[in-house]
Amino acid sequence: MQQFRISFDGAFYKIVEDEDAAILLFEGIPISAACIEHGSHKDPHECPHTEKLLKKIFS
């Protein structure tokens, strides 16, 4: 399985990304996302690229 990386780790916010998507987490809860194919998303669950990254993060 491919890995992900944490590109920003602040007190409350964290940005996690892989080669296809990036997700903004607020206190561990995904609040926004972006992917290489569709651009930005208000709901991180509406895209297969961000769904795949969420599975990597929370598995």
N, C-alpha and C positions, 0 to 999 in steps of 0.2 A: 504494500500500500504506500502511496506517495505521502510525503510529509507536508506539514504546514509550518509557517514561521510567524512569530509575533513581531510585527514591525513597530508597534508602539505599545507600551505597557505603563499606563498612568495610574493614579490613585483610584479612579472610578472607571475609566475607559480603557479598552484594549482593542487594537486592530490586529486581526489575524488574517493571513493571506496564504494562498498557494499560487500555482501557475495560472489558474483559471478565474479565481474570485478573491474578493476581500470582504471581511465582515467586521462591523463595528459592534463591540460588545459593551454594554453598560452594566456594571456589576454582574457580569456573566450572562446577561440576557441579550440576545441579538436584536439590535434596533434598526440597523441599516446595512445594506450590502451593495456590492457592485461586481459585475463580471465582465470578461473580455468580449463576450458576444452581444449582450443586451444593454450594457451600461449600468447606471445606478438603479437601485430598487429600494422602495420604502419598506417592503416586506421581504425579509431574507428568505422566506419559504416559497416564493413564487417562481424560482428559477432552478433548473437542474444543476447548474454550476455551483450556486451557493448552497443548495441542499447537500451536495456531495461534500463541500467543505464543512458544513455543520456536522455531518456524520463523522468526519475525521476528528473534529474538535471534541465532540461529546461522546466518542466511543472509547 
